[in-house]
Amino acid sequence: MGDSKKASDALTFSARLHGALEIATGVYFLGGFGNATFFIGSEGVAVVDPGLYVNGPRVVSELRAITDLPVRYVIYTHGHYDHAFGTPAILDDAEERGHAAPDIVGHVNVARRFERYAKTSGHLAKTFDMQFASWGPGGGDVVRMARYCPPTIAYEDRITLDGLGGLPLELRHGLGETDDHTWVWAPDSRVIVGGDFIVSSLPNAGTPFRVQRYILEWAETLEEMAAVEPLFVVSGHGDVFTDDSTEMLETTAEALRWLDAEVVRRINDGQWQEQILAEVELPPEMAASRYLQPLYGHTSFAVRDLLRRYMGWYDGNPSMLFPSRKAAIALEVLNLSGGADAIIARVDELSAGDKADKQLALHLVDFVILADGDRVADGRLRKAELLDGIAAGEKSFVAGNVLRSAAMLERELLE
């Protein structure tokens, strides 16, 4: 089993083991790729994160196996497709039962996110296919099936919901994976629903396709969670933390703070992006933590997000201020190096043996492809093989999928 498959399993195993499980009185956990949580009071229900559009019917089915009480609130921890788009099935269920439509509760930035999603739907569809190549519905399907149900109650900092009957819920805003993120605190049962502040691995603090994430504030929010001393912490992806909740929160916060401080230190020392990306890794004691394994996120992706936040796009090399087209550079390199045959021969050398450097081989084979000569097909075939080879050893779910989907594209271009 490949590492990316193991990562996928670690993030989704709960969906295969059980339906909704009661983790505290009136609190039920429903695992899936994006987890859902039910809070059931004496008068009504709150559903936190109904998931993907296709997940909505499962949420309703699992809930109705437990209670017939009306859903008073649908709460979004944030507006990602895998957390906030199963709502239509809940609205349909309310209508069929003659219940009042539930209020939808989220941060004020959720509606703004939905507007951006609608504006950039083509980009989202393409990159979802790349990021989730080995899992679930295609990105295009996720975007096309989406029905946007923005919050009817939008808050800015904190809000308390008291409409369930004896089960108050405190919603608190924090910056982290998104700017519209909420974590839910049920003080009576000491349960936190953390959304994607918690993903049962190294935080997804930067991906190749998404907008800015907020690593320092993410750490601050995790510390705020730890301060309330929860008994249960529900992750956005993965399982429920119990006895080790505080340890997990504090360990993850410490790692995020360290990354932020280390990148800022190097920037202030005059280092440029290439050096920082090559050298910044978590200290060994952090990297060994079971809470910080790169199953979903990736340290280098987090570093890139920090660089994006604190620096401009200039990389310190004036040659890149007004760069030539890559195809023009590739043609010059091929002419100077003896042609595509010489480059491909070196690619083959770098691809094999105990001292193989597949990443360097990728850079070289790009010259053959970009120059668009007689050996383009050979270059694309080798690039696909290199990408698959690198993906086979990649732990990160996102990184592995991007590599594999890129290999698939190279093979499609050969047809």
N, C-alpha and C positions, 0 to 999 in steps of 0.2 A: 504494500500500500504506500503510495507516494506521500510526501510530507504535507502537500496541500490538501490531500484527502484527509489526512489525520487532523489537520487544522479545521477543516469543515466539520468533521465528526465532533471535535471538541466544542465547537460553537453551536452545534445543533442536536447533540445527543439526547437532550431532554425530551424532544418531540417524539423520539422513537420509543422512549421508555414508558410513557404514561400520558394520560389525559390531564385534566386539571387536578392539582394536588392542593389540599388545604395545608398551608404552612404555618398559619396562626389562626386564631378564632375569627372566622369571617373573611379570611384572606386566602385566595386561591391563585396558584401559579400555573400558567399554561405555557409550556415550553414550545419553542419553534425556532426558526431562523431568527425572527424577532419575537421576543417573549411578550406575552400578555399577562396581565394581573387583574383579578376581580376582587373588589372590596364589597362585601355584602353586609349591609346593615339591616335593621328591623323594618325599614321602610323602602329601601331601594338599593341600587347597585351602581358602582363606578367601575368602568372598564378602562384600564390604563393600557394604551398602545394596542389597538386592534390589528396592527400589522399590515401586510400587503392586502391589496384588494381581494385577491383570491383566498386570503386567510379569513376574511370576515365570516363566511358561513360556518367555519370550524369554531370560531369564537362563540357565535350564537349557539351552536349545537352544544358545546361544552358548558356554556353558562346555563342553558335551559335544562340540562341534566341535573343541575344543582338547585335552581330556584326559578320561580315564576315572577318574582318581584320586578318592577319596572327598572330599566336602566335610567338613572337620573343624570349621570355624567359619563361622557367619553373624554378621557384625559390624554392629551398628547405629551409625551416627554420631549418630543421634537418633531419636526415635520418631514422626516425622511420617509421614502416610499415604503420601507419595510416596517414602519411603526405606526403611521397615521392614515392609512388608506383602506383599512377594513371597515370603516365606519358605515358605508352604505348598507351593509347587511344588518347592522344594529338598528339603523333607522327604519329599514323595511320591517324588521321584527316588531318594533314598537308600533308601527302603523297596523300591522296584522293583528296585534293583541289589543288594539284600542288604547294603548298607552300614549301619554304625551311624549313628543320627541325629546330625547335627552339634550341637555346642554352639552356643547363641545367646548372643552376648556384647554387653553394653551397660552403660551407667551405671545405678546403682541407681534413678535417677529415671525411667527408661524405663517400668518397670512401673507406677509411679505415674501417669505420663502416660496409659498405656493405661486405667487405672481411670477417670481423668477423662474420657477420650474416650467410654467406654461410658456414663458418667453423663450426658454432655451431647450425645449422638448427634444429637438433633433439631436443636439449634443448629448443630452442625457440618455436618449435611447441607444446611441452608438456606444457610449462609454459604459453603460450598464452591461451591455453584451460583453465588453472586454473585461470588466472588473469581476463579473460573476459568470465566467465562461463555463465553469464546471458545476453550476448549481442553479436550480430553479428555472422559472420562466425567463425568456430572453428579455433584455433591456427594453427593446421596442414594445414587447407585450406589456411590461410593467407600466410604461409611460402611456401607451394607448388605452389601457383599461382603467387608468386612474380617474376617479371622480373626486374632485377637490371639495372637501367639506371643511371650510375654515372654522376657527373657533367662534362660538356665539358669546363666550365669556373670555375676554383677553385681558391678561394682567401683565404688570411690568416687573415687580419685584417679588411680592409674596401675596398669596391669597389662601384663605381657609374655606373649605367646603364642608357645610354642616347638614346637607340634605339627605343623608342616607339613613339617619336614625341611629344615634349612638356610636357613630364611627367617623369622627372628624378627620379630615385629610388636609394637611398643609402642603401647599405647592410653593416651591422656591425656585427662583431663576438662578442660573449660573452660566457662564461662558465655558465652553469646552470643545467637544467635537463640532458643535454648532453655536450660533449666536441666539438661538431660540429655545434653548434647552431648559427643561424643568426636571427637578427631582421631587418625588412625592414622599412625604413623611407621615406615617400613621402613628401618632404618639402613644395611643392606647395599646397597640399591639407591638410597638417598637419595630415596625417594618419600614424599610426604605425601598422604593422602586427607583432605581438609578438611571434607567434608560441607557443611552450609550456613553454615559460617564464611566460605565463599568461593562467590559466586554470579555471578562474571563481570560484575559491575555494582556500583553503589552497594548496600551491604548492605541486606538486608531487615530493617532494625532497628526494625520497628514496622509492624503492619498494622491496619486498622480493626476486625478481628474477634478478634484473638488476645491471649493473655495477655502479661504483662510480658517484655520482652527486655532484654538486659544490655550496654549499649553500651560502657561503660568496660572491663569484663572481656573483651569481644569484642576490643577493641584489644590488651589484654594478651596474649591468646591468639595473635593474629596475630604479635605481636612475638616470642613464644616460638617460633612456627613459623619465623620468619625467622632466629632465632638458631642453628637446627640446619643452616642453609645447604642447603636441599633442592635437588635437581636437577630434580624434577618435583613439581608441586602439582596434584592432581586436585580440581576444583571440584564442588560439589554440583549445580550447574546451569551448563551451559556447557561449556568445553573444558578442556584440560590446559595449565597454565602451565609453561614450561621456562626459557629463558634469563632471562626477566624475573620469575621467581618471587619473588625477594627484593624487587624494586622494587614489585611488586603488593602484597605483604604489608605492607611498611612504609608505602606510600602510603595504603592503606586504613586501617591502624591510626592514622596521623596524623590522617586526617579524622574518625574516630570519636572520638578523644581531643579534637579541636577542638570537635566538637558538644557533647560532655559538658561541657567547660569553659565554653563560651559560654553554654549554658543555665543552668548553675549560677551563673555570674557575674551573669546578668540576674535570676535569682531572688533572689540576695543583695542586688542593687541595689533590690529592691522592685517589680520588674515583675510584671505578671500575665500569665496565659496568652495572652490575645488579642494583646497587644503582642509577646510573644516569638514566637508563631506567625507573626505578620505580618512580622517583621523578620529572623529568623535564616535565613540562607542560607550555604552553603559559600563561602569566599573564592574569587574568580575563578580563581586558579591551581589550586585543588583541583577546583572545578566543571568545569574544562576537562580534567581527567585522564581518559584512556580507561578507567581502572579504576573510576571513580566516576560513570559515566553512570547516570541514573535509569531504567534499563530494567526493573528489578524493584522495588527499594525506592524510597523517596521521602523527600527531606529533611524535609518537614513531618511525615511519619509518624514518623520517628526523633525529631523534636523533641517530638511528642506523647507518645511513650513515655518520654522523659526527664522530661517534666512529670509524667506519671503516677507515675514512680518517686520524684521528689523533692518533689512537692507533693500536697496534698489535692485534693478536687474543687471546692472553693470558688474562684470566679473573680474575687473582689474586688468584685463588685457585689451589695450586699445585697438588691436586687430579686430575685436568683436564689437566695436562701437557701431560700425557700419559694415557688417560682414558681407562677403561675397556669397552668391548662391552656393549651396553645398554641391550641387551637380557640377558647377564650374570648377570647384576645388578638386572634386573627385577625378575629373578628366585630366587635370594637370598632374595629379599624383600618379595616375595610371601611366601617363606618357613618360614621366620621369622614372618610374619603377620598372619599366620593361613590359607594361601591359597587364591585362587582366589575368593572364596565365600565371605570372609571377606572384600576383597578389593571392590568387586562389591556392597556389602551392603553399604559400606561407600560412594561409588560413588553415589548410589541412594539417600542417605541422603543429600549429598552435592548438588544434582541436583534439589531438590525440596524446596518449601517454600519461604518465604519472604527473608530469609538470604542465599539463594542459592549461591554457589560459583562454577559456571560451569567451570571456568578456572582451579581451583584446582582439580575438578573432572576429567578434561581431563588428567592432569598429572598422576593421580592415575590409571585411566583406561588403560593408556599406559603400565603399568606394567603387566596387565593381557594379553594384546595383544602381547607384546614383549616376554613374557615367553612361549608363544605358547603351552598352555596346553588345557584342555578340555573346558574351558570357553571363548576361543578366539572369537567365534561367538557372544556370549553375550556382550563381551567387544566391539566388532566392532559396534554392534547395538547401544549400549549406546554412543559410541564416535560419531557416526553419528548424534544422537539426540542432543547431547551437542553442536556439531558444528553448526547445524541448529539453535539451540536456541541462541547461541552467535551471529551468523550472523544476526538474526532478529533484534537485537538491534544495529547493527554496521552501522554507517553513511557512512564510507568510501567505495566508489565503489570498490576499489581494495581489501581491507581487507574483505569485505563481500563476494566478489566472490571467493577469496581463501578459505574461510571457507566453503562456499557452495559446491565448487568443491571437497574439501576434504571429505565432508560428502557423496557426490555421490560416491566417490571412495571406501569409507568404505562399502557402501551398495553393490557395485559391487563385492567386495571381499567376500561377504556373499553368492553370487549366486553359 
